[in-house]
Amino acid sequence: MQRGTALDSVYGTVNVSPVLQVIVKTRNFGQLTDLKVYNGTVVKTGQVLAELTDDTLERQLALAESNLAQSKIRHDLGPPSASALKNQEIEVDKLQKLVAATNIAPVELEKAQNELVSLREQVQNEMLVLNNEVDNLERARDDLLDQLKQMELTSPMDGVVLNLYVNLGEFLPPQSQVCRIGSAKNQIVANVNEEDVGYLKVGMKAHIRLYSFPDKDLTGTLAAILPQGENQVYPVWFSLDDSAQIVMPGMTGEMNVIVGERENTLTVPTRAIRRDNLVLVVVNGKVEETHVHVGFHTIEKSEILDGLNEGEAVILSNQDLFKPGMRVRELITRTD
């Protein structure tokens, strides 16, 4: 128990999550016949992740290509009435010469010309039908090609495969989840109680300690406070100031954001304070249990407003092994 600087903080539990993450899903039915990634695979945008096959779709494509090829042959041959039109044009030209020589009545020429106009319209319509048929069959073929292309699943972003939800050989319906990809850059997501979130502002610094690195303190900057809480707990996001730190999605820990400071006050390591604010103190070589009134506190240090005197020795570790009245030998450890 000694004097020092007491800090007031907002406490929260934290977990590490990617800044961005996306679920890759199937768009069509198919069997998973090729899986190119696994949990932990580093991927690039556009990289092929998996491939599906659908025999029915491939048969439909083969039929569509055959129908298109036949349609193009008919198109190249031209309208069925084209030869009749050509013969009629020759007939009209002959009749015009005969009328000019006054060998036939003009009514014969007029009749032939009317038939020529009808044949020209018929050929034009037949050509339009042939063009439309080719266009429609090309669109149908292209739609099937697009569907087959969608059977190849690619990564929409640079990142790491965090979860794989499928197995090779499975038949997957549309919108099946295949994998979850997270960005290489991570963020710290903290859960803060409703009564504390009002003290926080974007840009504040946080002291973060992950359970994976219990002896290493990290520093983060408050990036966002989400406006929607749940069960009186609000999520807030921190970016790590040192991006070189090795943190992985799923890691958990604790954090403090310093919101107040008081100099020259009595403090003890926070780990000395047990449930219900009870502290084990050594008085004249015996263990005693006392209730304390805690002021400012952080993960590391807590201010004692009442219940302890300056210089008293408190038990910091293995507290379950000590009972009130037990005789102990003091071993003083400095905590500053």
One Martini backbone bead per residue (centre of mass of N, CA, C, O) as a GRO file, in nm:
protein
  336
    1MET     BB    1   0.091   0.039   0.028
    2GLN     BB    2   0.075   0.342  -0.170
    3ARG     BB    3   0.172   0.625  -0.321
    4GLY     BB    4   0.006   0.786  -0.610
    5THR     BB    5  -0.135   0.748  -0.925
    6ALA     BB    6  -0.470   0.781  -1.008
    7LEU     BB    7  -0.684   0.607  -1.235
    8ASP     BB    8  -0.948   0.659  -1.454
    9SER     BB    9  -1.167   0.412  -1.611
   10VAL     BB   10  -1.271   0.236  -1.892
   11TYR     BB   11  -1.408  -0.077  -1.907
   12GLY     BB   12  -1.329  -0.377  -2.114
   13THR     BB   13  -1.398  -0.621  -2.323
   14VAL     BB   14  -1.211  -0.809  -2.573
   15ASN     BB   15  -1.175  -0.848  -2.937
   16VAL     BB   16  -1.054  -0.987  -3.230
   17SER     BB   17  -1.106  -0.834  -3.558
   18PRO     BB   18  -1.167  -0.774  -3.861
   19VAL     BB   19  -1.224  -0.499  -4.043
   20LEU     BB   20  -1.287  -0.706  -4.275
   21GLN     BB   21  -1.572  -0.911  -4.392
   22VAL     BB   22  -1.669  -1.214  -4.580
   23ILE     BB   23  -1.920  -1.405  -4.741
   24VAL     BB   24  -1.901  -1.685  -4.937
   25LYS     BB   25  -2.128  -1.765  -5.206
   26THR     BB   26  -2.347  -1.923  -5.381
   27ARG     BB   27  -2.547  -1.897  -5.698
   28ASN     BB   28  -2.558  -2.207  -5.757
   29PHE     BB   29  -2.604  -2.516  -5.835
   30GLY     BB   30  -2.373  -2.772  -5.698
   31GLN     BB   31  -2.072  -2.948  -5.706
   32LEU     BB   32  -1.794  -2.990  -5.505
   33THR     BB   33  -1.479  -3.043  -5.693
   34ASP     BB   34  -1.305  -2.780  -5.586
   35LEU     BB   35  -1.056  -2.705  -5.325
   36LYS     BB   36  -0.813  -2.431  -5.268
   37VAL     BB   37  -0.880  -2.397  -4.957
   38TYR     BB   38  -0.816  -2.300  -4.611
   39ASN     BB   39  -0.757  -2.247  -4.305
   40GLY     BB   40  -0.539  -1.960  -4.346
   41THR     BB   41  -0.556  -1.867  -4.625
   42VAL     BB   42  -0.403  -1.659  -4.847
   43VAL     BB   43  -0.571  -1.401  -5.035
   44LYS     BB   44  -0.678  -1.270  -5.345
   45THR     BB   45  -0.818  -1.086  -5.563
   46GLY     BB   46  -0.974  -1.332  -5.775
   47GLN     BB   47  -0.923  -1.584  -5.642
   48VAL     BB   48  -0.958  -1.915  -5.649
   49LEU     BB   49  -1.148  -2.126  -5.424
   50ALA     BB   50  -1.379  -2.272  -5.602
   51GLU     BB   51  -1.560  -2.556  -5.761
   52LEU     BB   52  -1.838  -2.620  -5.965
   53THR     BB   53  -2.079  -2.868  -6.075
   54ASP     BB   54  -2.324  -2.915  -6.365
   55ASP     BB   55  -2.453  -3.135  -6.581
   56THR     BB   56  -2.708  -2.991  -6.677
   57LEU     BB   57  -2.571  -2.727  -6.765
   58GLU     BB   58  -2.380  -2.858  -6.975
   59ARG     BB   59  -2.604  -2.972  -7.155
   60GLN     BB   60  -2.739  -2.703  -7.216
   61LEU     BB   61  -2.493  -2.580  -7.356
   62ALA     BB   62  -2.462  -2.785  -7.584
   63LEU     BB   63  -2.744  -2.732  -7.704
   64ALA     BB   64  -2.711  -2.427  -7.751
   65GLU     BB   65  -2.470  -2.450  -7.949
   66SER     BB   66  -2.616  -2.621  -8.159
   67ASN     BB   67  -2.851  -2.425  -8.219
   68LEU     BB   68  -2.670  -2.191  -8.306
   69ALA     BB   69  -2.526  -2.324  -8.544
   70GLN     BB   70  -2.787  -2.379  -8.709
   71SER     BB   71  -2.880  -2.084  -8.722
   72LYS     BB   72  -2.632  -1.976  -8.880
   73ILE     BB   73  -2.680  -2.145  -9.132
   74ARG     BB   74  -2.957  -2.024  -9.201
   75HIS     BB   75  -2.854  -1.736  -9.217
   76ASP     BB   76  -2.646  -1.782  -9.451
   77LEU     BB   77  -2.870  -1.882  -9.659
   78GLY     BB   78  -3.118  -1.729  -9.596
   79PRO     BB   79  -3.407  -1.658  -9.714
   80PRO     BB   80  -3.648  -1.861  -9.852
   81SER     BB   81  -3.754  -1.616 -10.063
   82ALA     BB   82  -3.507  -1.522 -10.232
   83SER     BB   83  -3.541  -1.677 -10.503
   84ALA     BB   84  -3.825  -1.567 -10.570
   85LEU     BB   85  -3.737  -1.271 -10.583
   86LYS     BB   86  -3.538  -1.298 -10.814
   87ASN     BB   87  -3.744  -1.406 -11.023
   88GLN     BB   88  -3.935  -1.162 -11.006
   89GLU     BB   89  -3.736  -0.949 -11.101
   90ILE     BB   90  -3.703  -1.077 -11.384
   91GLU     BB   91  -4.002  -1.065 -11.462
   92VAL     BB   92  -4.040  -0.758 -11.447
   93ASP     BB   93  -3.824  -0.684 -11.649
   94LYS     BB   94  -3.959  -0.830 -11.891
   95LEU     BB   95  -4.236  -0.682 -11.883
   96GLN     BB   96  -4.128  -0.398 -11.930
   97LYS     BB   97  -4.028  -0.460 -12.220
   98LEU     BB   98  -4.305  -0.547 -12.336
   99VAL     BB   99  -4.459  -0.289 -12.279
  100ALA     BB  100  -4.270  -0.108 -12.449
  101ALA     BB  101  -4.351  -0.297 -12.710
  102THR     BB  102  -4.665  -0.357 -12.695
  103ASN     BB  103  -4.720  -0.683 -12.625
  104ILE     BB  104  -4.860  -0.599 -12.351
  105ALA     BB  105  -5.042  -0.546 -12.085
  106PRO     BB  106  -5.005  -0.349 -11.797
  107VAL     BB  107  -5.150  -0.538 -11.591
  108GLU     BB  108  -4.925  -0.752 -11.574
  109LEU     BB  109  -4.710  -0.568 -11.450
  110GLU     BB  110  -4.864  -0.480 -11.196
  111LYS     BB  111  -4.893  -0.761 -11.076
  112ALA     BB  112  -4.586  -0.822 -11.057
  113GLN     BB  113  -4.512  -0.579 -10.875
  114ASN     BB  114  -4.684  -0.656 -10.633
  115GLU     BB  115  -4.542  -0.926 -10.584
  116LEU     BB  116  -4.262  -0.800 -10.536
  117VAL     BB  117  -4.331  -0.641 -10.283
  118SER     BB  118  -4.417  -0.885 -10.114
  119LEU     BB  119  -4.146  -1.038 -10.129
  120ARG     BB  120  -3.972  -0.822  -9.995
  121GLU     BB  121  -4.121  -0.827  -9.722
  122GLN     BB  122  -4.080  -1.128  -9.671
  123VAL     BB  123  -3.768  -1.124  -9.667
  124GLN     BB  124  -3.737  -0.918  -9.443
  125ASN     BB  125  -3.885  -1.086  -9.226
  126GLU     BB  126  -3.707  -1.338  -9.246
  127MET     BB  127  -3.444  -1.192  -9.163
  128LEU     BB  128  -3.542  -1.100  -8.889
  129VAL     BB  129  -3.588  -1.382  -8.775
  130LEU     BB  130  -3.297  -1.482  -8.807
  131ASN     BB  131  -3.163  -1.265  -8.629
  132ASN     BB  132  -3.327  -1.321  -8.370
  133GLU     BB  133  -3.246  -1.613  -8.336
  134VAL     BB  134  -2.946  -1.567  -8.296
  135ASP     BB  135  -2.963  -1.368  -8.061
  136ASN     BB  136  -3.119  -1.551  -7.865
  137LEU     BB  137  -2.912  -1.788  -7.866
  138GLU     BB  138  -2.673  -1.620  -7.765
  139ARG     BB  139  -2.798  -1.537  -7.497
  140ALA     BB  140  -2.845  -1.823  -7.391
  141ARG     BB  141  -2.548  -1.906  -7.404
  142ASP     BB  142  -2.437  -1.674  -7.222
  143ASP     BB  143  -2.598  -1.744  -6.969
  144LEU     BB  144  -2.466  -2.023  -6.931
  145LEU     BB  145  -2.176  -1.917  -6.913
  146ASP     BB  146  -2.227  -1.746  -6.661
  147GLN     BB  147  -2.311  -1.979  -6.479
  148LEU     BB  148  -2.044  -2.132  -6.506
  149LYS     BB  149  -1.867  -1.902  -6.395
  150GLN     BB  150  -2.019  -1.905  -6.111
  151MET     BB  151  -1.885  -2.188  -6.031
  152GLU     BB  152  -1.652  -1.987  -5.982
  153LEU     BB  153  -1.494  -1.905  -5.687
  154THR     BB  154  -1.407  -1.582  -5.565
  155SER     BB  155  -1.227  -1.333  -5.429
  156PRO     BB  156  -1.325  -1.000  -5.311
  157MET     BB  157  -1.047  -1.007  -5.137
  158ASP     BB  158  -0.802  -0.938  -4.935
  159GLY     BB  159  -0.681  -1.219  -4.723
  160VAL     BB  160  -0.830  -1.453  -4.486
  161VAL     BB  161  -0.921  -1.767  -4.407
  162LEU     BB  162  -1.132  -1.838  -4.131
  163ASN     BB  163  -1.376  -2.009  -4.268
  164LEU     BB  164  -1.495  -2.341  -4.339
  165TYR     BB  165  -1.824  -2.485  -4.453
  166VAL     BB  166  -1.710  -2.715  -4.646
  167ASN     BB  167  -1.708  -3.011  -4.858
  168LEU     BB  168  -1.594  -3.225  -5.060
  169GLY     BB  169  -1.878  -3.322  -5.274
  170GLU     BB  170  -2.089  -3.134  -5.225
  171PHE     BB  171  -2.426  -3.030  -5.245
  172LEU     BB  172  -2.512  -2.695  -5.348
  173PRO     BB  173  -2.704  -2.446  -5.296
  174PRO     BB  174  -2.807  -2.154  -5.318
  175GLN     BB  175  -2.649  -1.952  -5.077
  176SER     BB  176  -2.407  -2.099  -4.982
  177GLN     BB  177  -2.172  -2.129  -4.742
  178VAL     BB  178  -1.817  -2.145  -4.778
  179CYS     BB  179  -1.670  -1.871  -4.663
  180ARG     BB  180  -1.452  -1.672  -4.450
  181ILE     BB  181  -1.322  -1.339  -4.496
  182GLY     BB  182  -1.039  -1.160  -4.377
  183SER     BB  183  -0.857  -0.914  -4.308
  184ALA     BB  184  -0.531  -0.848  -4.220
  185LYS     BB  185  -0.660  -0.628  -4.069
  186ASN     BB  186  -0.712  -0.536  -3.734
  187GLN     BB  187  -0.940  -0.513  -3.453
  188ILE     BB  188  -1.078  -0.370  -3.156
  189VAL     BB  189  -1.344  -0.509  -2.964
  190ALA     BB  190  -1.546  -0.345  -2.726
  191ASN     BB  191  -1.724  -0.390  -2.414
  192VAL     BB  192  -1.947  -0.144  -2.279
  193ASN     BB  193  -2.103  -0.001  -2.043
  194GLU     BB  194  -2.355   0.221  -2.027
  195GLU     BB  195  -2.230   0.406  -1.785
  196ASP     BB  196  -1.945   0.452  -1.965
  197VAL     BB  197  -1.979   0.544  -2.271
  198GLY     BB  198  -2.006   0.862  -2.218
  199TYR     BB  199  -1.678   0.901  -2.172
  200LEU     BB  200  -1.640   0.858  -2.469
  201LYS     BB  201  -1.401   0.933  -2.741
  202VAL     BB  202  -1.283   0.992  -3.025
  203GLY     BB  203  -0.920   0.931  -2.984
  204MET     BB  204  -0.884   0.768  -2.756
  205LYS     BB  205  -0.689   0.592  -2.532
  206ALA     BB  206  -0.579   0.246  -2.494
  207HIS     BB  207  -0.532  -0.020  -2.269
  208ILE     BB  208  -0.417  -0.340  -2.383
  209ARG     BB  209  -0.496  -0.690  -2.284
  210LEU     BB  210  -0.405  -0.997  -2.383
  211TYR     BB  211  -0.416  -1.329  -2.299
  212SER     BB  212  -0.182  -1.412  -2.500
  213PHE     BB  213  -0.032  -1.129  -2.368
  214PRO     BB  214   0.008  -1.070  -2.037
  215ASP     BB  215   0.302  -0.892  -2.062
  216LYS     BB  216   0.150  -0.707  -2.286
  217ASP     BB  217   0.104  -0.380  -2.388
  218LEU     BB  218  -0.147  -0.211  -2.565
  219THR     BB  219  -0.227   0.041  -2.814
  220GLY     BB  220  -0.525   0.236  -2.867
  221THR     BB  221  -0.772   0.385  -3.091
  222LEU     BB  222  -1.063   0.539  -3.098
  223ALA     BB  223  -1.291   0.500  -3.380
  224ALA     BB  224  -1.576   0.378  -3.257
  225ILE     BB  225  -1.930   0.418  -3.170
  226LEU     BB  226  -2.189   0.230  -3.138
  227PRO     BB  227  -2.539   0.309  -3.132
  228GLN     BB  228  -2.590  -0.005  -3.067
  229GLY     BB  229  -2.714  -0.185  -2.809
  230GLU     BB  230  -2.683  -0.478  -2.573
  231ASN     BB  231  -2.759  -0.537  -2.265
  232GLN     BB  232  -2.605  -0.265  -2.174
  233VAL     BB  233  -2.404  -0.295  -2.428
  234TYR     BB  234  -2.122  -0.143  -2.599
  235PRO     BB  235  -1.963  -0.117  -2.897
  236VAL     BB  236  -1.610  -0.066  -2.961
  237TRP     BB  237  -1.347   0.075  -3.165
  238PHE     BB  238  -1.003  -0.023  -3.226
  239SER     BB  239  -0.689   0.085  -3.316
  240LEU     BB  240  -0.374  -0.009  -3.364
  241ASP     BB  241  -0.075   0.159  -3.325
  242ASP     BB  242   0.073  -0.127  -3.362
  243SER     BB  243   0.075  -0.316  -3.653
  244ALA     BB  244   0.312  -0.530  -3.571
  245GLN     BB  245   0.137  -0.676  -3.403
  246ILE     BB  246   0.051  -1.006  -3.302
  247VAL     BB  247  -0.275  -1.056  -3.413
  248MET     BB  248  -0.578  -1.254  -3.380
  249PRO     BB  249  -0.858  -1.371  -3.451
  250GLY     BB  250  -1.030  -1.426  -3.127
  251MET     BB  251  -0.894  -1.269  -2.939
  252THR     BB  252  -0.870  -1.186  -2.588
  253GLY     BB  253  -0.963  -0.929  -2.328
  254GLU     BB  254  -0.856  -0.606  -2.204
  255MET     BB  255  -0.959  -0.260  -2.118
  256ASN     BB  256  -0.843   0.092  -2.095
  257VAL     BB  257  -0.978   0.421  -2.045
  258ILE     BB  258  -0.858   0.724  -1.971
  259VAL     BB  259  -1.062   0.981  -1.767
  260GLY     BB  260  -0.869   1.006  -1.502
  261GLU     BB  261  -0.678   1.200  -1.237
  262ARG     BB  262  -0.479   1.129  -0.926
  263GLU     BB  263  -0.271   1.258  -0.693
  264ASN     BB  264  -0.144   1.145  -0.411
  265THR     BB  265  -0.255   0.841  -0.365
  266LEU     BB  266  -0.389   0.553  -0.263
  267THR     BB  267  -0.247   0.235  -0.373
  268VAL     BB  268  -0.319  -0.074  -0.552
  269PRO     BB  269  -0.320  -0.356  -0.688
  270THR     BB  270  -0.593  -0.489  -0.840
  271ARG     BB  271  -0.529  -0.797  -0.766
  272ALA     BB  272  -0.589  -0.750  -0.448
  273ILE     BB  273  -0.888  -0.738  -0.529
  274ARG     BB  274  -1.170  -0.882  -0.439
  275ARG     BB  275  -1.454  -0.980  -0.383
  276ASP     BB  276  -1.631  -0.721  -0.245
  277ASN     BB  277  -1.374  -0.552  -0.176
  278LEU     BB  278  -1.149  -0.753  -0.078
  279VAL     BB  279  -0.858  -0.762   0.149
  280LEU     BB  280  -0.540  -0.892   0.207
  281VAL     BB  281  -0.377  -0.836   0.519
  282VAL     BB  282  -0.071  -0.765   0.699
  283VAL     BB  283  -0.072  -0.804   1.063
  284ASN     BB  284   0.166  -0.898   1.260
  285GLY     BB  285   0.185  -1.176   1.078
  286LYS     BB  286  -0.125  -1.154   0.995
  287VAL     BB  287  -0.420  -1.240   0.850
  288GLU     BB  288  -0.645  -1.002   0.701
  289GLU     BB  289  -0.979  -0.890   0.643
  290THR     BB  290  -1.081  -0.619   0.422
  291HIS     BB  291  -1.275  -0.344   0.349
  292VAL     BB  292  -1.297  -0.146   0.053
  293HIS     BB  293  -1.275   0.179  -0.100
  294VAL     BB  294  -1.312   0.245  -0.437
  295GLY     BB  295  -1.196   0.437  -0.687
  296PHE     BB  296  -0.991   0.459  -0.892
  297HIS     BB  297  -0.943   0.241  -1.194
  298THR     BB  298  -0.756  -0.031  -1.323
  299ILE     BB  299  -0.600  -0.309  -1.415
  300GLU     BB  300  -0.341  -0.234  -1.231
  301LYS     BB  301  -0.481   0.014  -1.056
  302SER     BB  302  -0.605   0.123  -0.725
  303GLU     BB  303  -0.801   0.327  -0.536
  304ILE     BB  304  -0.793   0.407  -0.179
  305LEU     BB  305  -1.028   0.558   0.040
  306ASP     BB  306  -1.089   0.297   0.229
  307GLY     BB  307  -0.935   0.039   0.468
  308LEU     BB  308  -0.637   0.157   0.435
  309ASN     BB  309  -0.292   0.193   0.500
  310GLU     BB  310  -0.007   0.322   0.476
  311GLY     BB  311   0.222   0.040   0.434
  312GLU     BB  312   0.053  -0.190   0.396
  313ALA     BB  313   0.029  -0.530   0.350
  314VAL     BB  314  -0.049  -0.715   0.058
  315ILE     BB  315  -0.205  -0.972  -0.115
  316LEU     BB  316  -0.151  -1.078  -0.462
  317SER     BB  317  -0.121  -1.399  -0.440
  318ASN     BB  318  -0.266  -1.686  -0.368
  319GLN     BB  319  -0.531  -1.616  -0.192
  320ASP     BB  320  -0.667  -1.903  -0.140
  321LEU     BB  321  -0.431  -1.988   0.077
  322PHE     BB  322  -0.557  -1.765   0.260
  323LYS     BB  323  -0.639  -1.698   0.606
  324PRO     BB  324  -0.771  -1.570   0.859
  325GLY     BB  325  -0.500  -1.583   1.110
  326MET     BB  326  -0.271  -1.643   0.949
  327ARG     BB  327   0.064  -1.708   0.947
  328VAL     BB  328   0.319  -1.486   0.813
  329ARG     BB  329   0.569  -1.390   0.586
  330GLU     BB  330   0.706  -1.111   0.478
  331LEU     BB  331   0.705  -1.006   0.120
  332ILE     BB  332   0.830  -0.741  -0.035
  333THR     BB  333   0.674  -0.581  -0.325
  334ARG     BB  334   0.724  -0.376  -0.574
  335THR     BB  335   0.476  -0.186  -0.796
  336ASP     BB  336   0.623   0.074  -0.951
   0.00000   0.00000   0.00000
